[in-house]
Amino acid sequence: MENGNIPDDAITASSSYVPNVGPKNGRLRVERAGGGWCPKQQVESGVREYLQVDLGGVHAVTGVQTQGRYDRGRGQEYAEEYTVEYLRPGMKEWREYRRWDGKRLFYGLRKCNRKCIKFHGVLV
C-alpha cells in the first residue's frame, strides 16, 4: 500500500475529520496535508471507525503496520488498539482475524510525537 500500487480510490473509510486527512492519507510515511487518516469523531467506547482497503482480488496479507499522524512532530492522533477484518469472494460477512493464540486485538501506538511504526504479522 505504501508504494502506491493500490490506488487512492481503493482506500475508503467510515468517516474523515476533514478531506485533507482522508483515507488516501492512511498510507505509511505520508506527509502531505498533515499526514495520516483521522476519523470524524474521537474513537472511544461504542464508537466504531474503520479504514478499508480493496486489494482488487485475492492476496495473502502477511502483516499490518500502524503509524500515528506525524505532521512534522505536531500530530497527536494514533491508534492504540485495533482489529483486522477481511472479506473474501463468496463470503457474505466480514470475518474478524484472530491470531494463532486466539487473540483478536492488536496493540498499536501509545504515543507518537516522532516517526514511529509498529508491525504485526498476520496471515489472511
C-alpha positions in Angstrom: 0.0 0.0 0.0 2.8 2.4 0.8 4.3 2.3 -2.7 1.1 3.4 -4.4 0.2 0.2 -6.2 -3.2 0.4 -4.5 -5.0 3.4 -6.0 -6.3 6.1 -3.7 -9.9 5.3 -4.6 -9.4 1.7 -3.3 -8.9 3.1 0.2 -12.1 4.2 1.9 -13.1 5.0 5.5 -16.1 5.2 7.7 -15.5 9.0 8.0 -12.8 11.6 7.9 -12.3 14.7 10.1 -11.7 16.9 7.1 -10.8 16.0 3.5 -7.0 16.6 3.9 -6.8 13.8 6.5 -9.0 11.4 4.3 -8.4 7.7 3.7 -5.9 8.1 0.9 -3.5 9.5 3.6 -3.8 6.3 5.5 -0.6 5.1 3.8 2.7 4.8 5.7 5.1 7.7 5.6 2.6 10.1 4.1 3.4 13.8 4.9 1.0 15.5 2.5 -1.7 17.6 4.2 -0.5 16.7 7.7 0.0 13.0 7.0 -2.4 10.3 8.2 -6.1 9.5 8.2 -8.2 10.9 11.0 -11.8 9.8 11.6 -14.5 12.4 12.1 -15.0 11.7 15.8 -12.7 10.7 18.5 -12.8 6.9 18.9 -13.9 5.8 22.3 -16.1 3.0 23.7 -19.0 2.4 21.5 -17.6 4.3 18.5 -16.6 2.2 15.5 -14.4 3.8 12.8 -12.6 1.9 10.1 -10.1 2.2 7.2 -10.9 -0.2 4.4 -8.5 -1.3 1.6 -9.8 -3.1 -1.5 -6.9 -5.2 -2.8 -8.7 -5.8 -6.1 -8.5 -9.6 -5.8 -7.4 -12.4 -3.5 -4.0 -11.7 -2.0 -2.1 -13.1 1.0 -1.8 -10.4 3.6 1.2 -11.2 5.8 1.4 -8.1 8.0 -0.2 -4.9 9.2 1.8 -1.8 10.2 0.4 1.2 12.1 1.7 4.7 12.2 0.5 7.8 14.0 -0.2 11.1 12.2 3.3 12.6 12.4 2.7 16.1 10.9 6.3 17.1 11.5 6.1 16.3 15.2 2.8 18.1 15.8 0.5 15.1 15.2 -1.3 13.7 18.3 -3.5 11.1 16.5 -2.7 7.4 16.6 -4.4 4.0 17.1 -3.8 2.5 20.5 -5.6 -0.8 19.6 -7.4 -2.1 16.6 -8.8 -5.3 15.0 -8.4 -6.6 11.4 -11.3 -7.9 9.4 -11.4 -9.4 5.9 -13.8 -10.4 3.2 -13.1 -12.9 0.5 -15.1 -13.7 -2.6 -18.1 -15.9 -1.7 -18.2 -14.7 1.9 -21.4 -12.8 2.9 -20.0 -11.2 6.0 -16.7 -9.7 7.2 -14.7 -12.0 9.4 -12.5 -10.9 12.2 -8.9 -12.0 12.1 -7.7 -13.9 15.1 -4.0 -14.6 15.8 -2.7 -18.1 16.4 -3.4 -17.7 20.1 -7.0 -16.7 19.6 -6.5 -13.0 20.4 -8.2 -10.6 18.1 -7.0 -7.2 19.4 -3.8 -5.7 18.1 -1.9 -3.1 20.1 -0.8 -0.1 18.2 0.9 3.0 19.5 0.7 4.8 22.9 2.4 8.0 21.8 3.7 9.3 18.6 5.4 12.7 18.6 8.1 11.2 16.3 8.0 8.9 13.3 7.1 5.6 14.8 5.7 2.5 13.1 4.6 -0.8 14.7 4.4 -4.1 12.7 2.2 -7.1 13.4 2.5 -10.3 11.4 -0.9 -11.7 10.1 -1.9 -14.2 7.5 -5.2 -13.7 5.8 
